[in-house]
Amino acid sequence: MRYLLSVLDTQTGEATQTEMQAINEFNAELESAGFWVMAAGLQHPDKAFVVTHEEGEPIATPGPHVRTERYISGFWIIETDSAESALALAKRAAAACNRAVEVRSFL
């Protein structure tokens, strides 16, 4: 089963050099253990656009969909056989990036 590990941030989204080293090491461990599907960092929500489809026309509005204290600054998609394994990996991910990590399974 696949899981989304979302990094929840309240900072700039920029990882420190130490955090990036820990994240890169964690990524390498995910790959070598066969859990890796993909991972990426995201720009700050202020650089986002929301596209809606109203009255037959797409409309793009700058800025995030929802303004909140925490936002998703990056993610991992992993593949593992249990929710317990995904949760254990999320704990390691949170330690590596020094941020909260939300775990959600794919449908």
C-alpha positions as a Markdown table, in Angstrom:
| # | Residue | x | y | z |
|---|---|---|---|---|
| 1 | Met | 0.0 | 0.0 | 0.0 |
| 2 | Arg | 1.2 | 3.5 | -0.7 |
| 3 | Tyr | 1.3 | 6.3 | 1.9 |
| 4 | Leu | 1.7 | 10.1 | 1.6 |
| 5 | Leu | 4.0 | 11.5 | 4.3 |
| 6 | Ser | 3.4 | 15.3 | 4.2 |
| 7 | Val | 5.9 | 17.6 | 5.9 |
| 8 | Leu | 4.0 | 20.3 | 7.9 |
| 9 | Asp | 5.9 | 23.5 | 8.2 |
| 10 | Thr | 5.5 | 26.9 | 9.9 |
| 11 | Gln | 8.8 | 28.2 | 8.8 |
| 12 | Thr | 10.1 | 29.3 | 5.4 |
| 13 | Gly | 10.2 | 25.8 | 4.0 |
| 14 | Glu | 13.9 | 26.0 | 3.6 |
| 15 | Ala | 15.7 | 23.1 | 5.3 |
| 16 | Thr | 19.0 | 23.9 | 7.0 |
| 17 | Gln | 22.2 | 22.2 | 5.8 |
| 18 | Thr | 22.1 | 19.7 | 8.7 |
| 19 | Glu | 18.4 | 18.9 | 8.0 |
| 20 | Met | 19.1 | 18.4 | 4.3 |
| 21 | Gln | 21.9 | 16.0 | 5.1 |
| 22 | Ala | 19.6 | 14.0 | 7.4 |
| 23 | Ile | 16.8 | 14.1 | 4.8 |
| 24 | Asn | 19.2 | 12.8 | 2.1 |
| 25 | Glu | 20.4 | 10.0 | 4.4 |
| 26 | Phe | 16.8 | 9.1 | 5.1 |
| 27 | Asn | 15.9 | 9.1 | 1.4 |
| 28 | Ala | 18.9 | 6.8 | 0.7 |
| 29 | Glu | 17.6 | 4.4 | 3.4 |
| 30 | Leu | 14.1 | 4.5 | 1.9 |
| 31 | Glu | 15.5 | 3.6 | -1.5 |
| 32 | Ser | 17.8 | 0.8 | -0.3 |
| 33 | Ala | 15.0 | -0.8 | 1.8 |
| 34 | Gly | 12.5 | -0.6 | -1.1 |
| 35 | Phe | 10.1 | 1.9 | 0.4 |
| 36 | Trp | 10.9 | 4.8 | -1.9 |
| 37 | Val | 8.4 | 5.9 | -4.5 |
| 38 | Met | 9.2 | 9.6 | -4.7 |
| 39 | Ala | 9.8 | 12.8 | -2.6 |
| 40 | Ala | 9.9 | 16.5 | -3.3 |
| 41 | Gly | 10.0 | 19.8 | -1.5 |
| 42 | Leu | 7.4 | 22.5 | -2.3 |
| 43 | Gln | 7.7 | 26.3 | -2.5 |
| 44 | His | 5.9 | 28.5 | 0.0 |
| 45 | Pro | 2.1 | 28.6 | -0.4 |
| 46 | Asp | 2.3 | 32.3 | -1.3 |
| 47 | Lys | 3.7 | 31.2 | -4.6 |
| 48 | Ala | 0.7 | 28.9 | -5.3 |
| 49 | Phe | -2.3 | 29.3 | -7.6 |
| 50 | Val | -5.7 | 27.9 | -7.2 |
| 51 | Val | -7.5 | 27.0 | -10.4 |
| 52 | Thr | -11.3 | 26.7 | -10.3 |
| 53 | His | -13.8 | 25.9 | -13.0 |
| 54 | Glu | -16.7 | 28.2 | -12.8 |
| 55 | Glu | -19.4 | 28.8 | -15.4 |
| 56 | Gly | -17.5 | 26.9 | -18.0 |
| 57 | Glu | -14.3 | 28.9 | -17.6 |
| 58 | Pro | -11.1 | 28.1 | -15.7 |
| 59 | Ile | -10.1 | 30.8 | -13.3 |
| 60 | Ala | -6.6 | 31.0 | -11.7 |
| 61 | Thr | -6.3 | 32.9 | -8.4 |
| 62 | Pro | -2.8 | 33.6 | -6.9 |
| 63 | Gly | -2.1 | 32.4 | -3.4 |
| 64 | Pro | -2.9 | 29.3 | -1.3 |
| 65 | His | -6.3 | 27.7 | -1.2 |
| 66 | Val | -6.4 | 27.9 | 2.6 |
| 67 | Arg | -4.3 | 30.2 | 4.8 |
| 68 | Thr | -3.2 | 28.4 | 7.9 |
| 69 | Glu | -0.4 | 28.4 | 10.4 |
| 70 | Arg | 1.0 | 25.1 | 9.0 |
| 71 | Tyr | 1.3 | 24.3 | 5.4 |
| 72 | Ile | 2.8 | 21.4 | 3.4 |
| 73 | Ser | 6.4 | 22.2 | 2.5 |
| 74 | Gly | 7.3 | 18.8 | 1.1 |
| 75 | Phe | 6.3 | 15.1 | 0.9 |
| 76 | Trp | 7.4 | 11.5 | 0.5 |
| 77 | Ile | 5.3 | 8.8 | -1.2 |
| 78 | Ile | 6.3 | 5.5 | 0.2 |
| 79 | Glu | 5.2 | 1.9 | -0.4 |
| 80 | Thr | 5.0 | -0.5 | 2.6 |
| 81 | Asp | 2.8 | -3.4 | 3.7 |
| 82 | Ser | 1.3 | -1.9 | 6.9 |
| 83 | Ala | 0.1 | 1.3 | 8.5 |
| 84 | Glu | 2.5 | 0.5 | 11.4 |
| 85 | Ser | 5.5 | 0.5 | 9.1 |
| 86 | Ala | 4.3 | 3.8 | 7.5 |
| 87 | Leu | 4.0 | 5.3 | 10.9 |
| 88 | Ala | 7.4 | 4.1 | 11.9 |
| 89 | Leu | 8.9 | 5.6 | 8.8 |
| 90 | Ala | 7.0 | 8.9 | 9.3 |
| 91 | Lys | 8.6 | 9.2 | 12.8 |
| 92 | Arg | 12.0 | 8.8 | 11.2 |
| 93 | Ala | 11.0 | 11.4 | 8.5 |
| 94 | Ala | 9.9 | 13.9 | 11.2 |
| 95 | Ala | 13.2 | 13.5 | 13.0 |
| 96 | Ala | 15.2 | 13.9 | 9.7 |
| 97 | Cys | 13.4 | 17.1 | 8.6 |
| 98 | Asn | 12.8 | 18.4 | 12.1 |
| 99 | Arg | 9.1 | 19.1 | 11.3 |
| 100 | Ala | 5.7 | 17.5 | 11.9 |
| 101 | Val | 4.8 | 14.8 | 9.3 |
| 102 | Glu | 1.2 | 13.7 | 8.5 |
| 103 | Val | 0.6 | 10.1 | 7.3 |
| 104 | Arg | -2.2 | 9.3 | 4.9 |
| 105 | Ser | -2.9 | 6.2 | 2.9 |
| 106 | Phe | -3.8 | 6.3 | -0.7 |
| 107 | Leu | -7.3 | 5.0 | -1.7 |
